[in-house]
Amino acid sequence: MSFAFLVTTLALVWAAVTGGFTLLNLLLGAFIGGVAVLFIRDRVDRPHMMRRFARVVSLAALFFYELGLSALRVAILVLSPRMEKRLAPGIIAYPLTVKTDAQITLLANLITLTPGTLSVDVSDDRTTLYIHVLEMHDRADVIASIRNGFEAKIIEVFE
């Protein structure tokens, strides 16, 4: 990502947040953005940053898709007349392939923010994440959906 593109983007964000698109406000936003970019220039001025940004957007899109889908599933489950017959809660031990604390935290938070699932605990050796699932009919399906969804995208983002 180029320095000028990032400063321009930050100036526009500044103007949008402050609510004034005057020349003076844009210049102030560009100055503040320029100072901010100087602090992080060694992390931003790499050629793979645009690819990483696209991967982050892809992870966010997957999260919002899963959020909507699971919210719909939970609403259908709660509104069904025989909820107690369809309800199949359980706790699974999910074997982690992500390794760093940031990756594990991001995965646990994405799982917790999705309706119908809740991250309960991480094992001391950081190889297992315990997850409470509201509707679990097949343990292997739940593990596969997390591994092929959130975890795969997180690994792409942190490459």
matplotlib code that plots the C-alpha trace (Angstrom):
import matplotlib.pyplot as plt

x = [0.0, 1.5, 2.1, 0.0, -2.9, -2.9, -2.7, -5.5, -7.7, -7.0, -7.8, -11.1, -11.9, -11.0, -13.3, -16.1, -15.8, -15.6, -18.4, -16.7, -15.3, -13.7, -10.2, -8.8, -10.3, -9.0, -5.5, -5.7, -6.8, -3.9, -1.4, -2.7, -2.8, 0.8, 2.0, 0.2, 1.6, 5.2, 4.8, 3.8, 5.6, 7.8, 4.6, 2.6, 5.1, 5.2, 4.0, 1.8, -0.3, -3.0, -3.2, -3.5, -6.1, -8.2, -7.8, -9.0, -12.0, -12.7, -12.6, -15.0, -17.4, -17.3, -18.0, -21.0, -22.3, -22.0, -23.5, -26.6, -26.9, -26.5, -28.8, -31.5, -30.9, -31.2, -34.3, -35.9, -34.9, -36.3, -39.5, -40.2, -43.0, -41.0, -37.7, -36.8, -36.8, -34.5, -32.2, -29.0, -26.5, -23.0, -19.4, -16.7, -13.0, -11.8, -8.2, -6.5, -4.2, -3.7, -0.7, -0.2, -2.2, -3.6, -4.9, -6.4, -8.0, -9.5, -10.9, -12.4, -14.0, -15.4, -16.9, -18.3, -19.8, -21.7, -25.1, -25.5, -21.8, -19.6, -15.9, -15.6, -11.9, -8.5, -6.3, -3.1, -1.0, -3.0, -3.9, -7.6, -10.4, -13.5, -16.7, -20.3, -22.7, -26.4, -27.3, -24.8, -25.9, -22.5, -19.3, -17.2, -19.5, -19.0, -15.3, -15.1, -17.2, -14.9, -11.7, -12.8, -14.4, -13.0, -9.7, -8.7, -9.4, -7.5, -4.5, -4.6, -4.7, -1.7, 0.5]
y = [0.0, 3.3, 6.1, 8.6, 6.2, 5.5, 9.1, 10.1, 7.3, 8.4, 12.0, 11.0, 8.8, 11.8, 14.1, 11.5, 11.0, 14.7, 15.5, 18.2, 17.9, 21.4, 21.9, 22.8, 19.7, 17.4, 18.9, 18.4, 14.8, 14.3, 15.7, 13.4, 10.4, 11.2, 11.2, 8.0, 6.3, 7.4, 5.4, 2.2, 2.7, -0.4, -2.5, -0.8, -0.3, -3.9, -5.2, -8.0, -5.6, -5.3, -9.1, -9.3, -6.6, -8.6, -11.7, -9.7, -8.4, -12.1, -13.2, -10.3, -11.3, -15.0, -13.8, -11.7, -14.6, -17.1, -14.5, -14.1, -17.8, -18.9, -16.2, -17.5, -21.1, -20.1, -18.1, -21.0, -23.4, -21.1, -20.4, -24.0, -25.6, -28.6, -26.9, -29.4, -32.3, -30.5, -29.0, -31.0, -29.0, -30.3, -29.4, -30.4, -30.5, -28.7, -29.6, -26.3, -25.9, -22.2, -21.6, -18.0, -16.3, -13.8, -16.5, -18.5, -15.4, -14.3, -17.8, -18.0, -14.6, -15.3, -18.5, -16.8, -13.9, -16.4, -17.3, -20.9, -21.3, -20.3, -20.7, -22.1, -22.7, -23.3, -26.1, -25.2, -26.6, -24.4, -27.4, -27.7, -25.2, -26.3, -25.0, -25.2, -25.8, -25.3, -27.8, -30.6, -33.7, -34.7, -33.7, -34.2, -31.8, -29.1, -29.5, -29.5, -26.4, -24.5, -25.8, -25.1, -21.8, -19.5, -21.3, -21.6, -17.8, -16.9, -18.9, -17.1, -13.7, -14.4, -16.0]
z = [0.0, -0.9, 1.6, -0.4, -0.8, 3.0, 4.0, 1.6, 2.9, 6.5, 5.6, 4.1, 7.2, 9.4, 7.4, 7.6, 11.3, 12.1, 9.7, 7.8, 4.3, 4.2, 2.8, 6.2, 7.8, 5.0, 5.4, 9.2, 8.6, 6.1, 8.6, 11.4, 9.0, 7.8, 11.4, 12.1, 9.0, 9.9, 13.1, 11.2, 7.9, 8.3, 8.6, 5.8, 3.0, 2.0, -1.4, 0.1, 2.3, -0.4, -0.6, 3.2, 3.2, 0.7, 2.9, 6.0, 3.9, 2.9, 6.6, 7.5, 4.7, 5.9, 9.5, 8.4, 6.2, 9.1, 11.5, 9.4, 8.7, 12.3, 13.6, 11.2, 12.3, 16.0, 15.3, 13.5, 16.4, 19.1, 17.2, 16.3, 18.3, 19.4, 20.2, 22.9, 20.4, 17.9, 20.5, 20.7, 22.8, 23.4, 24.1, 21.6, 21.9, 18.7, 17.7, 16.8, 13.8, 14.5, 16.8, 17.9, 20.7, 18.3, 15.9, 18.8, 20.3, 16.9, 16.2, 19.7, 19.4, 15.9, 17.3, 20.3, 18.3, 16.1, 17.5, 18.7, 19.6, 22.5, 23.1, 26.6, 27.2, 25.6, 26.8, 28.7, 25.8, 23.3, 21.1, 21.9, 22.0, 23.9, 22.2, 23.3, 20.4, 20.6, 17.9, 17.4, 15.5, 14.1, 15.8, 12.7, 10.7, 13.3, 13.4, 9.5, 9.2, 11.6, 10.1, 6.5, 7.4, 10.1, 10.8, 7.1, 6.6, 9.8, 8.6, 5.2, 6.9, 9.1, 6.4]

ax = plt.figure().add_subplot(projection="3d")
ax.plot(x, y, z, "-o")
ax.set_aspect("equal")
plt.show()
